[in-house]
Amino acid sequence: MAPPPPQIPDGAPINLEQAKKVMAGAEAEAKKNKWNMVISVLDSGGHLVMLERSGSLSLSLSLLMLTRKKRSGCKSSVQENDVN
């Protein structure tokens, strides 16, 4: 039997003020690169803290991408650009 995957330790909780700073940085990067995208900030447990969509992206697409990120268990603070 294969050993279980290694556990990724959760980071410190993120509060709203910290999430706002993360969002501002992500928005600046998106504007600089002229990306229409959904930006989500999750806490260390994968729970949504903030969500913002730009341009004409639909709300259903925003929720779909959030679900994909949460299911992937991705802990990175910088995510790939899912929407061109």
N, C-alpha and C positions, 0 to 999 in steps of 0.2 A: 504494500500500500504506500502511496506517495505521501510525503510529509505535508502537513498543512501549509498554506502560503504564509509568509511572514506577516506579522501584524504591523501596520503603519501607525505609529503613535499619533494621536490627535494633538493638534496644537492648542494654544491658549484660546479661550473664547474671544470672539470679535464683537465689539459693541457697535452701536449705530454710528457714532462719530468716526470710528476706524473704518467702517464700511463706506461712509461718505468719502473719505480720503481715497480709498481703493477705487471707488466708482469714478471720482474725478480724474484720477490717473488713467483709468481705462478709457474714459470718454475722450480725454486729450489725445491718446494714442489712436483711437478710432477716427477722430476728426482729422488728425495729421495724415492718416493713410486713406482717408475718404472711404471708410468702411461703413456699410449699413450692417449693424449687428445687434445682437442681444447681449447685454452685460448682466451677469448675475454674480452676486456675492453670497457665498455660502459660509456658514460657520463650520467649526471643526467636526461637527456631527453630520454635516451635509444638509443642514436646514437653511432655507432661504432667509437671508437678511435683507437684501435689496435686489430689485430686478428693474432694468430699464431697457427699452427697445428703441431703436432709432429708425428714421426713415419710415417706409411704409410696410415694415415687417408686421405680419399678423400676430395677434395675441396667441393663437393656437400654435404657431411656429415657435414662439417664445417659450411656451410651456413644454412643447415637445423637446426642445434643445435642453431645457433645464432638467427634464426627466432623464434624458440620455446622459447628462453629466453626473447626475446623482447615482444612476445605476452603475456607471463605470467606476465609481469609487475614487475618481480622480481628486487628488489633494493639491494639485498645482494651483498657484494663484494666477497664473497666466495660462489661458486656454487657447486652443487653436481657433482660427477664424472659421466658423462653421458656415457662414453665409457670405457670398461674394457680392 
